[in-house]
Each structure stands twice: as C-alpha cells, then as structure tokens.
Amino acid sequence: MHNQALITNDASVLGLLAILLGLVFYTANSSNPKWQRFYTIVPAVLLCYFLPSLLNTFGVISGEESNLYFVASRYLLPTCLVLLTLSVDLKAIAGLGKKAVIMFFTGTIGIVLGGPIALMIVASFAPDVLGVQGPEAVWRGLTTVAGSWIGGGANQAAMKEIYGAGDKIFSAMITVDVIVANIWMAILLVMASNAKQIDEKAGADTTAITRLKERVENFHAEHSRNPALHDLMVILAIGFGVTGFAHMFADAITPYMVTNFPELDKLSFHSKFFWMIVFATTVGIILSFTRLRKLEGVGASKVGSVMLYILIASIGMKMDVTMIVEAPIYFVIGAIWMIIHASLMLIVAKMIKAPLFYMAVGSQANVGGAASAPIVASAFHPSLAPVGVLLAVLGYTVGTYMAWLCGQILQVVS
C-alpha cells in the first residue's frame, strides 16, 4: 500500500468512482457481443467492488484517508434502506404461497447457522481463526458476510459499523463474499436452464408460478410510469427525511442506553449506527403499508439502488486485493458456509416439493440481494424478475436483524 495516494481530493475521488460505475453499467448493458460474453462470466457487481479496490491497492486513491465511505454509510445507506424497504409488498410475498416464503427463510436460517458452524469446523484444524481479538477478529468480519448474504451491500455496511470490523478483515471478507456468492449464482443459473426437467423429476407443482407471472405483469402495467421531477423530489424527501430523523433518534437513544443499560453493549445497543439503521428500516417497512408504496412505480428502489452502488464503490475503495493471497483460510470458511446454506435449501425443497424457481430465487434473494436475485428470477422467465426484487427487498428488510443475530452467535462461538 502506498503511503501517499496520487489523488487525495474527495471530490475527485467521487468523480473517479462515478466514472467507473458509469462505465460498468454502460458496458454491462451494451449490445456488443464481446461485452455480453464478458458479463456472462464476470458479474457487474463484482467490478463495482473490484475496480475501486485496484485504485486503492495501487495507490491511486486511499480508502483509509478518504471520507467518502463515512458519508456514504451515514447518509446514503439509511436513505437507500428506506427506499428499498418502501417498495416491499408483504401481501404479495404472502401471495406467492407458503413454499416460496419457506424457501426464502430456509435460506436465511442456512446463513445464520451456517457461519458459526463453518467457523467451528475450520477452528477444529486451524485454531488461529478464533485467536484474534479487537477490530480484526475473524468473527467480526464474518458478520459483514452474513449482512451481505441475508440482505445486501447496505446490510453488509451496517454490520461492519455495528460490530466494528476492521478495514483489513473487512477487505478480505468482501473478497470471500463476492467470489463465493458468484460461484453459487453461476450454479443456480445452470440449474435454471434445466428447471423443467428438475421440477418434473421432483414432482413440484408450478401452477402458482404461472398465475404469479400474470399478476406481476398486471401490477407493473398498472403502476409503472416515467418519473416526473416532482416524483423524484418526493422520493428524495422521504429518503433523506427519514435518514435525518434516524440520526436524531440515534443521537437521543444511544446516550440513554449507555447510561441506563450498560450491560446491553454486547447487543450493539450502544452503537448510534445500530439505532440509525434499525429506525430507517423500520420506518421503511411502515411506509410500505401506505400510499407511498406507489412511489415504486416511479422508481423509488432505482434511486435507492443508485445510492447503494455509490456505497458499494466506496466499500470497494477500502479493499486491498492482495488480501486474497494472504487469507485462503477465509475462503475455506466461506465455501463451507455456502455448502451448508445450499444443502439446507436443496433438502427442504425436496421435502416440500417446492419448484426449483422458489429454491433458486429464495437462495439468491438472500445471498445475492436485489442486484442478482432478479437475474436468477428472469433466467426462468423475464416477467418473474420483479419477484426476485420482491424477495430481495424482504432480504433487506430482515437482513439487518438476522445478520445481527448471526453476529451474536459468532461472538459466542469465538
């Protein structure tokens, strides 16, 4: 790592990250066959992390010196969580039938329990993984993977702050997260191309999916329209407005908790960031039951996703790609963790005769989040992409709470 970065002005760094994100999205949606082939192998989200990390590794910018991550995690992250949870249609998720919801929560349980089990397995032959204390403790890093694999990048950043994971371990864990998750996604896409044969062999009933396709298409035809300026201003007013109140709430409740409940420090109740994220997510869920949910029709979640990708780039900026070589043991933990999750999904799907679609999208809504769940869903049928988004938003909704629970178990294991 270079001592002095080539570019130190944060406005210039933000401009550079914006250009990189623009290039990734422009090329990912290009009709050029070469780019299309490239992005079937390399997921766009991987580049959104990886390109800024190269700039950091080779000293062009400095993730340590820059304040961009602080701004993105404190202002854009809660806003993004509000806008992503605002669009959740809990009634529609219930309407998917209990098998879809069972598969989603099976995936969540697989992540919550899989991490601690994987850590125990690896600790049996590499006890060093339990020995580290302080911010660079392995268990703290694993909480960020849990955040990503249950919710997404926003929940991952939340876990980093709540559990105080150090930049070095976080850098290694992001690498594990992105590579292991994308290998599993590739396997799911291969399975999706053989869905009909797999469902027939398993005796799964797919009539609910056919009805679902029609419902999803009708909803989008009814509510989607091009956003006007006032729509976007209202979206930003709600996102940043709730974020402002989330900061006020956190500023008020944290000192109260510290003074009156000193023993609750272990549960993260002394962390301002924890209360800010909980407030933003909870208000987002409450607003999803109001008329404001219709803002999804003018792109509330897209505005949230823009903020999410700026956050992803600022997280990538803190990564050092040389960590891949230094920490192969973390990949072993990640691989075992994913095998536990995948095995549980396949066993439960077989037991309840769930269609492969529910298994694949339920898993990807956890592991991949809103960036990749629609990709897997649309591999079954283009009109099913919003179902991937729907379940992924449910992942964002439960992600902070369940990843926090996983962190508590990891802490006990360590």
C-alpha positions in Angstrom: 0.0 0.0 0.0 1.4 3.4 -0.9 1.8 6.0 1.8 0.6 8.9 -0.2 -2.2 8.4 -2.7 -2.0 10.0 -6.1 -5.5 11.6 -5.8 -6.4 12.8 -2.3 -9.3 15.3 -3.1 -12.6 13.5 -2.2 -14.5 15.4 -4.9 -12.0 14.0 -7.5 -12.2 10.5 -5.9 -16.1 10.6 -6.1 -15.9 11.7 -9.7 -13.5 8.8 -10.5 -15.8 6.3 -8.7 -18.8 7.7 -10.6 -17.0 7.3 -13.9 -16.1 3.7 -13.1 -19.7 2.9 -12.1 -20.9 4.6 -15.3 -18.5 2.5 -17.5 -19.5 -0.7 -15.8 -23.3 -0.1 -16.3 -22.8 1.2 -19.8 -20.8 -1.8 -20.9 -23.0 -4.3 -19.0 -26.0 -3.1 -21.0 -24.1 -2.8 -24.3 -25.4 -4.8 -27.3 -21.8 -5.6 -28.3 -21.4 -9.4 -28.2 -17.9 -9.2 -26.7 -19.2 -7.2 -23.7 -22.3 -9.6 -23.4 -19.9 -12.6 -23.3 -17.7 -10.8 -20.7 -20.6 -10.1 -18.4 -21.9 -13.7 -18.6 -18.6 -14.6 -16.9 -17.9 -11.6 -14.7 -20.9 -10.1 -12.8 -21.2 -6.3 -13.0 -21.5 -6.0 -9.2 -18.1 -7.7 -8.8 -16.5 -5.0 -11.0 -18.2 -2.3 -8.9 -16.2 -3.6 -5.9 -13.1 -4.7 -7.8 -12.2 -1.7 -9.9 -12.1 0.8 -6.9 -10.1 -1.8 -5.0 -7.5 -1.8 -7.7 -7.2 2.0 -7.5 -6.7 1.6 -3.7 -4.3 -1.3 -3.9 -2.0 0.6 -6.4 -2.1 3.9 -4.5 -4.1 5.9 -7.0 -6.6 6.7 -4.2 -6.6 5.9 -0.5 -9.6 4.2 1.2 -8.1 4.9 4.6 -7.6 8.7 4.0 -10.9 9.3 2.2 -14.1 10.3 4.0 -16.3 9.1 1.2 -17.2 5.8 2.9 -18.2 7.7 6.0 -20.5 9.9 4.1 -22.0 7.0 2.0 -22.5 4.8 5.1 -24.1 7.6 7.3 -26.2 9.4 4.7 -26.7 7.3 1.6 -27.0 3.9 3.3 -30.0 4.7 5.6 -31.7 6.6 2.7 -31.2 3.6 0.4 -32.6 1.2 3.0 -35.7 3.4 3.3 -36.3 3.4 -0.4 -35.7 -0.3 -0.9 -38.0 -1.3 2.0 -40.6 1.2 1.0 -41.3 -0.9 -2.1 -41.8 -4.2 -0.3 -45.3 -5.7 -0.8 -45.7 -8.0 2.1 -49.1 -9.1 0.9 -47.8 -10.0 -2.5 -45.0 -12.0 -0.9 -47.6 -13.9 1.2 -49.5 -14.4 -2.0 -46.5 -16.3 -3.5 -47.7 -19.2 -1.4 -46.1 -20.6 1.7 -43.5 -22.6 -0.2 -41.8 -19.5 -1.6 -41.6 -17.9 1.8 -40.5 -21.2 3.4 -37.6 -21.4 0.9 -36.6 -17.8 1.5 -36.5 -18.2 5.3 -34.7 -21.6 4.9 -32.0 -19.7 3.1 -31.9 -17.1 5.8 -31.6 -19.8 8.5 -28.9 -21.5 6.5 -26.8 -18.3 6.5 -27.5 -17.5 10.2 -26.4 -21.0 11.4 -24.0 -21.8 8.5 -21.5 -19.1 9.5 -21.0 -20.2 13.1 -20.9 -23.9 12.1 -18.3 -23.2 9.3 -16.2 -21.2 11.8 -16.3 -24.1 14.3 -15.4 -26.6 11.6 -12.4 -24.6 10.4 -11.3 -23.8 14.0 -11.0 -27.5 14.6 -8.0 -27.7 12.3 -7.0 -24.0 12.2 -7.5 -22.7 15.8 -5.9 -19.4 14.8 -9.2 -18.2 13.4 -10.6 -17.9 16.9 -7.4 -16.3 18.4 -7.7 -12.8 17.0 -9.1 -10.0 19.2 -10.1 -6.4 18.5 -11.4 -5.0 15.2 -9.6 -7.5 13.1 -11.2 -10.6 14.8 -12.4 -13.1 12.2 -15.9 -13.3 13.7 -16.4 -9.6 13.2 -15.5 -9.9 9.5 -17.9 -12.8 9.2 -20.8 -10.7 10.4 -20.3 -8.5 7.4 -20.6 -11.6 5.1 -23.8 -12.5 7.0 -25.1 -9.0 6.3 -24.4 -9.3 2.6 -25.7 -12.9 2.3 -29.0 -12.2 4.1 -29.7 -8.7 2.8 -27.1 -7.0 0.6 -24.4 -4.3 0.4 -26.4 -2.0 2.6 -26.8 -4.6 5.4 -23.1 -5.5 5.0 -22.0 -2.0 5.7 -24.4 -1.8 8.6 -22.8 -4.9 10.2 -19.3 -3.5 9.6 -20.2 -0.5 11.7 -22.4 -2.2 14.3 -19.8 -4.9 15.1 -16.7 -2.6 14.5 -15.0 -4.9 11.9 -11.5 -3.5 11.0 -10.8 -2.5 7.4 -8.2 -5.3 6.9 -10.5 -8.2 7.8 -13.4 -6.4 6.0 -11.4 -6.2 2.8 -10.7 -10.0 3.0 -14.3 -10.8 3.8 -15.7 -8.7 0.8 -13.4 -10.7 -1.5 -14.7 -14.0 0.0 -18.3 -12.8 -0.1 -18.2 -11.7 -3.8 -16.3 -14.7 -5.2 -18.1 -17.5 -3.2 -21.6 -15.9 -3.8 -21.0 -15.6 -7.6 -19.8 -19.2 -7.9 -23.1 -20.3 -6.3 -25.1 -17.9 -8.5 -23.4 -19.5 -11.6 -24.6 -22.9 -10.4 -28.1 -21.6 -9.9 -28.2 -20.2 -13.4 -27.1 -23.6 -14.8 -29.9 -25.3 -12.8 -32.4 -22.7 -14.0 -31.7 -23.7 -17.6 -32.8 -27.2 -16.7 -35.7 -26.2 -14.5 -38.5 -28.1 -16.3 -36.8 -31.4 -16.1 -35.8 -30.9 -12.4 -39.3 -29.9 -11.4 -40.9 -32.9 -13.3 -38.4 -35.3 -11.6 -39.2 -33.7 -8.1 -43.0 -33.7 -8.8 -43.2 -30.0 -8.0 -46.4 -28.0 -8.7 -45.6 -24.9 -10.8 -49.2 -23.6 -11.4 -48.7 -20.9 -8.8 -45.7 -19.6 -10.7 -47.8 -19.3 -13.9 -50.5 -17.3 -12.0 -47.8 -15.2 -10.5 -46.3 -14.3 -13.9 -49.7 -12.8 -14.9 -50.2 -10.9 -11.6 -46.7 -9.4 -11.7 -47.1 -8.3 -15.3 -50.5 -6.7 -14.5 -49.2 -4.8 -11.4 -46.3 -3.3 -13.4 -48.5 -2.4 -16.3 -50.8 -0.6 -13.9 -48.3 1.3 -11.8 -45.2 2.0 -13.9 -44.8 5.4 -15.5 -41.9 7.7 -16.3 -41.0 9.7 -13.2 -41.6 13.5 -13.3 -39.3 15.9 -11.5 -41.8 16.2 -8.6 -41.8 12.3 -8.2 -38.0 12.3 -7.8 -38.1 15.2 -5.3 -40.7 13.4 -3.2 -38.6 10.2 -3.3 -35.6 12.1 -2.1 -37.6 14.0 0.5 -38.8 10.7 2.0 -35.4 9.0 1.8 -33.3 11.9 3.3 -36.1 13.0 5.6 -36.3 9.6 7.3 -32.5 9.5 7.4 -32.5 12.9 9.2 -35.0 11.6 11.8 -33.0 8.3 12.1 -29.9 10.4 13.1 -31.9 12.4 15.6 -33.4 9.2 17.1 -29.9 7.6 17.3 -28.5 10.7 18.9 -31.2 10.6 21.6 -31.5 6.9 22.4 -27.8 5.9 22.4 -26.7 8.0 25.4 -29.9 6.8 27.2 -28.9 3.2 26.6 -25.3 3.8 27.6 -26.3 5.5 30.9 -29.2 3.2 31.9 -28.3 -0.2 30.3 -24.5 -0.6 30.4 -24.9 -4.4 30.1 -26.5 -4.1 26.7 -23.3 -3.0 25.0 -22.8 -6.6 23.7 -26.1 -6.4 21.8 -24.9 -3.3 19.9 -27.4 -1.1 21.8 -24.6 1.4 22.5 -24.0 1.9 18.8 -25.5 5.0 17.2 -25.2 3.3 13.8 -27.3 0.3 15.0 -30.2 2.6 16.1 -30.0 4.7 12.9 -30.2 1.5 10.7 -33.0 0.0 12.8 -35.0 3.2 12.6 -34.5 3.7 8.8 -35.5 0.0 8.1 -38.5 0.0 10.4 -39.9 3.3 9.1 -39.4 2.0 5.5 -41.5 -1.1 6.3 -44.2 1.0 8.0 -44.3 3.3 4.9 -44.7 0.2 2.6 -48.3 -0.1 4.1 -49.2 3.4 3.0 -49.9 5.1 -0.4 -46.2 6.0 -0.6 -45.5 2.5 -1.8 -46.8 3.6 -5.2 -43.6 5.6 -5.5 -42.1 2.2 -6.5 -43.9 2.8 -9.8 -41.8 5.9 -10.5 -38.5 4.2 -9.4 -38.1 4.6 -5.7 -36.0 1.4 -5.5 -33.9 2.5 -8.5 -33.0 5.8 -6.7 -32.1 3.6 -3.7 -30.0 1.4 -5.9 -28.0 4.3 -7.2 -27.1 5.2 -3.6 -26.3 1.5 -2.9 -23.9 1.3 -5.8 -22.1 4.5 -4.7 -21.8 2.8 -1.3 -20.5 -0.4 -3.0 -17.8 1.6 -4.8 -16.8 3.3 -1.6 -16.6 -0.1 0.2 -14.5 -1.4 -2.7 -12.2 1.6 -2.3 -11.3 0.2 1.1 -10.4 -3.2 -0.2 -6.8 -4.4 -0.8 -6.9 -7.2 -3.4 -3.6 -8.6 -2.2 -5.6 -9.9 0.8 -6.8 -12.8 -1.4 -3.4 -14.3 -1.4 -2.9 -13.7 2.3 -6.0 -15.3 3.6 -7.0 -18.5 1.8 -8.4 -19.9 5.1 -11.3 -17.3 4.9 -12.3 -18.8 1.5 -12.5 -22.2 3.2 -14.9 -20.8 5.8 -16.9 -19.1 3.1 -17.1 -22.3 0.9 -18.2 -24.5 3.9 -20.7 -21.8 4.8 -22.2 -21.7 1.3 -22.3 -25.6 1.1 -24.3 -25.6 4.4 -26.8 -23.0 3.0 -27.1 -24.8 -0.4 -27.5 -28.2 1.2 -30.3 -27.0 3.5 -32.1 -25.3 0.6 -32.0 -28.5 -1.5 -33.1 -30.8 1.3 -36.1 -28.5 2.3 -37.0 -28.0 -1.4 -37.1 -31.8 -1.9 -39.1 -32.3 1.3 -41.9 -29.8 0.5 -41.7 -30.4 -3.3 -41.0 -26.8 -4.0 -40.4 -25.7 -7.6 -36.8 -25.0 -8.4 -37.8 -21.4 -9.0 -38.6 -20.9 -5.3 -35.4 -22.6 -4.2 -33.1 -20.6 -6.6 -34.8 -17.2 -6.1 -35.2 -17.8 -2.4 -31.5 -18.5 -2.1 -30.4 -15.7 -4.4 -32.7 -13.2 -2.6 -30.6 -13.9 0.5 -27.1 -14.4 -1.0 -27.2 -12.0 -3.9 -29.8 -9.4 -2.9 -31.5 -7.0 -5.2 -28.5 -6.9 -7.6 -28.7 -10.5 -8.6 -32.0 -12.1 -7.5 -33.8 -10.6 -10.5 -31.1 -12.0 -12.8 -31.8 -15.6 -11.4 -35.6 -15.0 -11.5 -35.5 -13.8 -15.1 -33.5 -16.9 -16.1 -36.8 -18.7 -15.5 -38.9 -16.1 -17.2 -38.4 -12.4 -17.9 -41.7 -11.4 -16.2 -40.5 -13.0 -13.0 -37.6 -10.6 -12.4 -39.7 -8.4 -10.1 -40.4 -11.5 -7.9 -36.6 -11.6 -7.4 -36.6 -8.0 -6.4 -39.6 -8.5 -4.1 -37.9 -11.4 -2.2 -34.6 -9.5 -2.2 -36.3 -6.5 -0.6 -37.6 -8.9 2.0 -33.9 -9.8 2.4 -33.1 -6.1 3.0 -36.0 -5.9 5.5 -34.8 -8.9 7.6 -31.1 -8.6 6.7 -30.1 -6.2 9.4 -31.9 -8.1 12.2 -30.9 -11.6 11.2 -27.3 -10.7 10.4 -27.1 -9.1 13.8 -28.4 -12.4 15.3 -25.8 -14.3 13.3 -23.1 -11.9 14.7 -24.3 -12.6 18.3 -23.9 -16.4 17.7 -20.5 -15.9 16.0 -19.4 -13.9 19.0 -20.4 -16.7 21.4 -18.5 -19.3 19.2 -15.4 -17.1 19.3 
